């Protein structure tokens, strides 16, 4: 969930960008006459170019940034405008004007003031971040000024830079390495070659003759397998006798890549993303275990994930208990779709606006019926709404193609639309929920599956699942976890041969990030080590 985007830094690197000054003038809240004319520098791209062109702005005085193309920004949403372009050659202008999809309003309604501006042409659809795709084009940062009463102006921007993605093979292998295979399952589904990747951190002082257990980590939204290299460095710095140091010496840590054309695919088979779970279990894990001599037993395959990674690992642990032996899932995406963040997908009427009647159990209205539903909070302050977040995604990729958070959920949980794109669970403009689509989400509703089949899922939760979340989660994900906890706590089983090791812990006062500073999360390495010892995967 949002881990590497907006307030939690959805991108990983910031190239140094050139800053120039241009002055442009416009009238307030009327036809500003401002048009962005964007062209490609042939020195960075000589052939035709197609994709999504987005012009990002940051208003003077905003603390976000430093670069407009680092957006969207949750803490302080900024203007952005997007258009599709096809077959553009260097020197041919691409026009962004009032016909563009705009946030928070059309370009003609841009509030007077001074703005930093930057343009990006995303020519690929393989990753949730344009920065992680090689060859995407972007401009330097330009400062513009809109002043009331001045004439129409055209702002020229040049795409003079191209993204460069580091060659993972050139990284130091002492901190980790990448394993990559071609997936036949996903290649057949997409009709083109698809690679599966994982970042692998080998144990300290690895014994070539020893078979090791493995911890499989699924990153949160915007993360990928390359975080293994950073983790490898931190593991090396850990004291040998510390809990993480002991775990590092006795297991492989493997970071999976959850990215897809539709964003984070959650490692759940779906109509839009294809058999991603099957590909992991039937293709990637066997290849990893063969190359690194891992123990091919469920009890020797542990799962770890936070946010969207938390949901992914919870899904894998409950759906594939014959493959994975336990999970430590923190702050997972919504686990009960009666609280899809704050939306009741099944009984709610609108995803954007709060029903006053539903706000209070006694039917007393505590807010007006048209109060936007929040999607992100900082402490007690609500700073982002579901409406605005969806509108920003529409700028980045109309028709649920942005690869961002809500569009990624549409792709996993819902069907494919008639246009071939993920079908939305609600109308993009009005927020009205389409219950014929929302009902199909039940197949991925973890709490609903537990209620429907307690004899199947209950023992897994009691024995193998650990969930930790703060009750002040920024994305309100604690609401769904609280409901799941109630369902799990009601269950009792006479025979639990693995013992009762599962738990759901809701930590007071902690949010989506500060939860990492709690003893509940800091004790995870020791709990993993204890699991491995209990199952005979630890040296005596």
C-alpha positions in Angstrom: 0.0 0.0 0.0 1.5 3.3 -1.1 4.9 2.5 0.4 7.0 4.1 -2.4 4.6 6.7 -3.7 3.3 10.0 -2.3 3.9 10.6 1.4 6.1 7.5 1.9 8.3 8.1 -1.1 7.0 6.1 -4.0 10.2 6.5 -6.0 13.7 5.4 -5.1 16.0 7.8 -6.9 16.1 11.4 -7.9 18.3 12.5 -10.8 19.7 16.0 -10.5 17.6 18.3 -12.7 18.4 21.6 -14.4 16.4 24.6 -13.3 15.6 27.4 -15.7 13.3 30.5 -15.4 10.4 31.3 -17.7 7.7 33.8 -17.0 4.1 33.1 -18.1 0.9 35.0 -17.4 -2.8 34.1 -17.1 -6.1 35.1 -15.7 -7.5 33.5 -12.6 -10.3 30.9 -12.8 -11.1 31.7 -16.4 -9.6 30.8 -19.8 -6.0 31.1 -18.9 -4.8 30.5 -22.4 -1.8 28.6 -21.1 -0.7 25.8 -23.3 2.3 23.5 -22.8 4.1 22.6 -26.0 6.4 19.7 -25.4 9.0 18.3 -27.8 11.6 15.6 -27.8 15.3 16.3 -28.1 16.6 14.0 -30.8 19.8 13.5 -29.0 18.0 11.4 -26.4 15.4 9.7 -28.6 15.7 9.6 -32.4 12.7 7.4 -33.4 8.9 7.6 -32.9 7.6 7.8 -29.4 4.2 6.9 -27.9 2.9 6.8 -24.4 1.4 9.0 -21.6 2.7 12.6 -21.5 2.2 14.2 -18.1 3.0 17.8 -17.1 3.6 18.1 -13.3 3.5 21.3 -11.3 4.5 22.4 -7.8 3.1 25.7 -6.4 5.5 28.2 -4.8 5.5 27.7 -1.0 4.7 24.0 -1.1 7.1 21.8 1.0 6.8 18.9 -1.4 9.3 18.0 -4.1 11.9 19.0 -4.9 11.0 18.0 -8.4 7.4 18.2 -9.8 7.8 14.7 -11.5 8.3 13.2 -8.1 4.5 13.6 -7.8 1.7 12.9 -7.1 2.1 14.2 -3.6 -0.2 13.1 -0.7 0.8 15.7 1.9 0.0 18.6 -0.4 -1.6 17.6 -3.8 -0.3 19.6 -6.7 -1.7 20.3 -10.3 -0.9 17.8 -13.0 -2.2 17.3 -16.6 -2.0 14.3 -18.9 -2.6 13.3 -22.5 -1.9 10.2 -24.6 0.5 10.6 -27.6 1.1 8.3 -30.5 3.9 8.2 -33.1 5.6 11.5 -32.2 9.0 12.2 -33.7 11.7 14.6 -32.4 10.8 18.2 -33.0 7.1 17.6 -33.5 5.2 19.4 -30.6 2.9 17.6 -28.2 0.2 19.9 -26.9 -1.1 19.9 -23.3 -4.0 22.3 -23.0 -7.5 22.4 -21.7 -8.3 19.1 -23.5 -5.9 17.3 -21.2 -7.1 15.3 -18.2 -6.4 17.7 -15.3 -6.1 17.6 -11.6 -7.5 19.3 -9.6 -9.2 21.2 -12.5 -8.6 22.0 -16.2 -5.5 23.9 -17.1 -7.6 27.0 -17.7 -8.6 27.1 -14.0 -5.1 27.0 -12.7 -4.8 29.4 -9.8 -2.5 32.4 -10.4 0.9 32.0 -8.8 4.5 30.7 -9.4 5.0 27.1 -10.2 7.8 24.7 -10.9 7.0 22.6 -14.0 8.3 19.3 -15.4 7.1 17.0 -18.2 7.4 13.2 -18.4 6.7 10.9 -21.4 6.2 7.4 -20.0 6.6 5.2 -23.0 6.4 1.9 -21.2 3.8 0.1 -19.1 5.9 -2.4 -17.1 6.2 -0.7 -13.7 4.3 1.5 -11.3 7.1 4.1 -11.5 8.3 5.7 -14.8 11.7 6.2 -13.2 12.2 2.4 -13.0 11.7 1.9 -16.8 14.8 2.6 -19.0 14.3 5.0 -21.8 11.4 7.1 -20.5 11.8 10.8 -21.4 11.6 13.8 -19.1 12.4 17.5 -19.1 14.4 19.7 -16.7 12.5 21.8 -14.2 11.2 25.2 -15.3 9.7 27.9 -13.2 6.6 29.7 -14.5 4.5 32.5 -13.2 0.8 33.1 -13.8 -0.3 36.7 -13.2 -3.9 37.9 -13.4 -4.7 40.0 -16.5 -1.9 38.9 -18.7 -2.3 37.5 -22.2 -2.3 33.9 -23.3 1.1 32.2 -23.5 2.7 29.0 -24.8 5.2 27.3 -22.6 7.8 25.2 -24.4 9.3 22.2 -22.6 11.9 19.9 -24.0 12.3 16.2 -23.1 16.1 16.2 -23.0 16.7 13.4 -20.5 16.1 9.7 -20.5 15.8 7.3 -17.5 18.7 5.0 -17.0 18.2 1.9 -14.8 21.3 0.5 -13.2 22.6 -2.8 -14.5 22.1 -5.1 -11.5 24.8 -7.4 -12.7 27.3 -4.7 -12.0 26.4 -4.5 -8.3 28.6 -5.9 -5.7 27.6 -9.6 -5.2 28.7 -9.6 -1.6 25.5 -7.8 -0.8 23.2 -9.8 -3.0 22.5 -10.9 -6.5 19.6 -11.1 -8.9 18.2 -14.3 -10.2 16.1 -14.0 -13.4 14.1 -16.6 -15.4 11.7 -16.5 -18.2 8.1 -17.4 -17.1 6.3 -19.6 -19.6 3.1 -19.2 -17.7 3.1 -15.4 -17.8 4.7 -15.2 -21.3 1.8 -17.3 -22.6 -0.7 -15.1 -20.8 0.7 -11.7 -22.1 1.8 -12.9 -25.5 5.3 -11.7 -25.0 8.3 -12.7 -23.0 8.0 -12.1 -19.3 10.8 -12.3 -16.8 10.6 -13.3 -13.1 13.2 -11.8 -10.8 14.3 -12.0 -7.2 17.0 -10.4 -5.2 18.9 -13.0 -3.2 21.0 -12.4 -0.1 23.0 -15.4 0.9 23.8 -16.3 4.5 26.9 -14.9 6.2 29.8 -17.4 5.8 27.6 -19.7 3.7 28.5 -23.4 3.9 28.2 -24.8 0.4 27.4 -28.3 1.7 24.5 -27.1 3.8 20.9 -26.8 2.7 19.3 -23.6 4.0 15.8 -22.3 4.7 14.6 -19.1 3.1 12.6 -16.0 4.0 10.6 -14.7 1.0 9.9 -11.0 1.3 7.3 -9.2 -0.9 8.0 -5.4 -1.0 5.3 -2.8 -0.6 3.8 -0.7 -3.4 6.5 0.7 -5.6 9.2 -1.6 -4.2 10.9 -4.4 -6.1 13.6 -7.1 -5.8 16.5 -4.6 -5.9 15.9 -3.7 -2.2 17.7 -7.0 -1.5 21.0 -5.1 -2.2 20.2 -2.5 0.5 19.1 -5.2 2.9 22.3 -7.2 2.3 24.3 -4.2 3.4 22.3 -3.8 6.6 22.6 -7.5 7.4 26.3 -7.4 7.0 26.5 -4.6 9.6 24.4 -6.5 12.1 26.1 -8.0 15.1 26.7 -11.7 14.7 25.0 -12.5 18.0 21.9 -10.2 17.4 18.6 -11.8 16.3 18.9 -10.4 12.8 22.6 -11.4 12.7 21.7 -15.0 13.7 19.0 -15.2 11.1 21.3 -13.8 8.4 23.8 -16.5 9.2 21.3 -19.3 9.0 18.9 -18.5 6.1 18.6 -17.0 2.7 16.7 -13.7 2.4 14.9 -13.5 -1.0 13.1 -10.4 -2.1 10.5 -10.9 -4.9 9.5 -8.5 -7.6 5.8 -7.7 -7.5 5.7 -5.2 -10.4 3.6 -5.6 -13.5 2.0 -3.5 -16.2 -0.8 -2.9 -13.7 1.4 -2.0 -10.8 1.7 -4.3 -7.7 0.1 -7.6 -8.6 0.0 -8.9 -5.0 1.1 -12.4 -6.1 -2.5 -13.3 -6.6 -3.7 -15.0 -9.8 -6.1 -12.7 -11.6 -7.9 -12.0 -14.8 -5.8 -8.9 -15.6 -2.3 -10.0 -14.3 -2.5 -13.6 -15.1 -1.2 -16.6 -13.1 1.4 -14.7 -11.1 1.1 -16.9 -8.0 1.4 -20.0 -10.1 4.5 -18.6 -11.8 6.1 -17.9 -8.4 5.3 -21.4 -7.0 5.8 -23.5 -10.1 8.6 -21.7 -11.9 10.6 -19.2 -9.8 10.8 -20.9 -6.4 11.9 -24.3 -7.9 14.6 -22.4 -9.9 15.8 -20.6 -6.7 15.9 -23.7 -4.7 17.8 -25.6 -7.3 20.4 -22.8 -7.7 21.0 -22.1 -4.0 20.4 -25.6 -2.4 17.4 -24.5 -0.3 15.3 -26.9 1.8 12.2 -27.7 -0.3 9.7 -27.9 2.6 6.9 -25.5 3.6 8.3 -25.1 7.1 11.6 -23.9 5.6 9.8 -21.2 3.4 8.8 -18.2 5.5 7.0 -15.0 4.3 7.6 -11.4 5.2 5.8 -8.3 3.9 4.5 -4.9 4.8 1.6 -3.0 3.3 0.9 -4.4 -0.2 3.6 -6.9 0.6 1.7 -7.6 3.9 -1.4 -8.5 1.9 0.6 -10.5 -0.6 2.3 -12.7 2.0 -1.0 -13.2 3.9 -2.6 -14.3 0.7 0.2 -16.7 -0.2 0.2 -18.2 3.3 -3.5 -18.8 3.4 -4.0 -20.0 -0.2 -0.8 -22.1 -0.5 -0.2 -23.7 2.9 1.5 -26.6 1.1 4.2 -24.3 -0.1 4.7 -21.7 2.7 4.9 -22.5 6.4 4.4 -19.1 8.1 4.0 -15.4 7.5 4.8 -12.2 9.3 2.5 -9.7 7.6 2.5 -6.1 8.8 0.1 -3.3 8.0 -1.5 -5.3 5.1 -3.8 -3.8 2.5 -7.5 -4.2 3.2 -8.1 -7.8 4.5 -11.9 -7.3 4.8 -13.6 -5.6 1.9 -16.4 -4.3 4.1 -13.6 -1.9 5.0 -11.8 -1.4 1.7 -9.8 1.4 3.4 -13.1 3.1 4.6 -15.4 1.8 1.8 -17.9 -0.9 2.3 -17.7 -2.4 -1.2 -20.8 -4.6 -0.7 -23.3 -2.4 1.0 -21.9 1.1 0.3 -23.3 3.2 -2.5 -20.4 5.5 -3.3 -16.6 5.1 -3.0 -15.9 8.9 -2.9 -18.6 10.3 -0.5 -19.6 9.3 3.0 -23.2 8.4 3.6 -24.3 10.4 6.7 -26.7 7.7 7.7 -23.9 5.1 7.7 -21.6 7.3 9.7 -23.4 6.8 12.9 -24.9 3.6 14.3 -27.9 5.5 15.6 -28.6 7.1 12.2 -27.5 10.5 13.5 -25.6 12.4 10.8 -22.2 13.4 12.0 -21.0 14.7 8.6 -22.9 16.0 5.6 -23.9 13.4 3.0 -21.4 14.8 0.5 -18.4 14.7 2.8 -15.5 13.1 0.8 -14.1 9.9 2.2 -10.5 10.2 3.3 -7.8 7.9 2.1 -4.8 9.2 3.9 -4.2 10.9 7.3 -1.3 12.4 9.2 -2.2 12.1 12.8 -5.7 13.5 13.2 -5.5 15.5 10.0 -7.1 14.1 6.8 -4.9 15.2 3.9 -6.0 13.0 1.0 -9.4 11.8 -0.2 -10.2 8.7 -2.3 -11.8 11.0 -4.8 -8.6 13.1 -5.3 -6.4 10.0 -5.3 -8.5 8.4 -8.1 -8.5 11.7 -10.0 -4.7 11.9 -9.9 -4.5 8.3 -11.1 -6.8 9.2 -14.1 -4.3 11.9 -15.1 -1.4 9.3 -15.1 -3.3 6.6 -16.9 -7.0 6.9 -17.9 -9.2 3.8 -17.9 -7.5 2.2 -14.9 -4.1 2.0 -16.6 -2.0 4.2 -14.3 -0.4 1.2 -12.4 -1.0 3.2 -9.2 -2.6 2.0 -6.0 -6.4 1.9 -6.7 -5.9 0.9 -10.4 -3.6 -1.9 -9.2 -6.3 -3.2 -6.9 -8.9 -3.1 -9.7 -6.5 -5.2 -11.7 -6.0 -7.8 -9.0 -9.5 -8.1 -7.5 -11.8 -7.4 -10.5 -12.5 -8.6 -14.0 -11.1 -7.4 -17.2 -13.2 -4.7 -18.9 -14.5 -4.8 -22.5 -11.7 -2.4 -23.5 -9.1 -4.9 -22.2 -8.2 -2.8 -19.2 -9.1 -3.6 -15.6 -12.7 -2.9 -14.9 -13.3 -0.4 -12.1 -15.4 -1.2 -9.1 -16.9 2.3 -9.3 -17.5 5.1 -11.7 -14.3 7.1 -12.1 -16.2 10.5 -12.1 -19.0 9.9 -9.6 -17.7 7.2 -7.4 -20.9 5.2 -7.7 -20.0 1.6 -6.8 -20.8 -1.1 -9.5 -21.9 -4.0 -7.3 -21.8 -6.5 -10.1 -18.1 -5.9 -10.1 -17.6 -5.4 -6.4 -19.3 -8.8 -5.7 -16.5 -10.5 -7.7 -14.0 -9.1 -5.2 -15.2 -11.6 -2.6 -12.9 -14.2 -4.2 -10.0 -12.1 -2.7 -11.6 -11.0 0.5 -9.5 -12.8 3.1 -11.8 -12.2 6.0 -14.9 -13.3 4.0 -13.0 -16.5 3.0 -12.3 -17.2 6.6 -15.9 -16.8 7.6 -17.1 -19.0 4.7 -14.6 -21.8 5.4 -13.4 -21.5 9.0 -12.3 -25.1 9.1 -9.9 -24.5 6.2 -8.5 -21.1 7.1 -8.9 -21.0 10.8 -6.0 -23.4 11.6 -3.7 -21.5 9.3 -4.4 -18.2 11.1 -4.0 -19.8 14.5 -0.8 -21.7 13.7 1.0 -19.7 11.0 -0.1 -16.1 10.6 1.3 -13.2 12.5 -0.2 -9.7 11.7 0.9 -6.4 13.3 -0.6 -3.0 12.5 -1.0 0.3 14.3 -4.4 1.6 15.2 -3.5 5.0 13.7 -2.5 3.5 10.3 -2.3 6.4 7.7 -4.5 4.5 5.2 -7.0 3.3 7.7 -6.0 -0.3 7.1 -6.4 -1.1 10.8 -10.1 -0.9 10.3 -10.2 -4.1 8.3 -7.6 -5.9 10.4 -9.8 -5.2 13.5 -12.7 -6.9 11.8 -10.5 -9.9 10.8 -9.2 -10.2 14.4 -12.7 -10.5 15.7 -13.4 -13.3 13.3 -10.2 -15.2 14.2 -10.6 -14.7 17.9 -14.1 -16.4 17.8 -12.5 -19.6 16.5 -11.4 -22.5 18.7 -9.8 -25.7 17.5 -9.1 -28.8 19.6 -6.3 -30.1 17.4 -3.6 -27.7 16.2 -0.6 -30.0 15.7 1.8 -27.1 14.9 0.9 -25.3 18.1 -0.7 -21.9 18.5 1.8 -19.4 17.1 -0.4 -17.1 15.1 -1.4 -13.7 16.4 -3.0 -10.4 15.3 -1.7 -7.4 17.2 -3.0 -3.9 16.9 -0.5 -1.4 18.4 -2.0 1.8 19.9 -0.8 5.1 18.5 1.3 3.7 15.7 0.9 4.5 12.0 1.9 2.9 8.7 5.6 3.9 9.2 6.1 4.3 13.0 4.9 0.7 13.5 8.5 -0.3 12.5 9.8 1.1 15.8 7.7 -1.3 17.9 8.9 -4.3 19.8 6.3 -6.4 17.9 8.1 -5.8 14.6 11.6 -5.7 16.1 11.0 -9.2 17.5 10.2 -10.7 14.1 13.7 -12.0 13.4 13.8 -13.8 16.7 10.3 -15.3 16.0 11.5 -16.5 12.6 14.6 -18.1 14.1 12.4 -19.8 16.7 10.2 -21.2 14.0 13.1 -22.6 12.1 14.6 -24.1 15.3 11.2 -25.7 16.1 11.1 -27.3 12.7 14.6 -28.6 12.6 16.1 -26.1 10.2 18.7 -24.6 12.5 22.1 -26.0 13.4 22.2 -27.6 16.8 
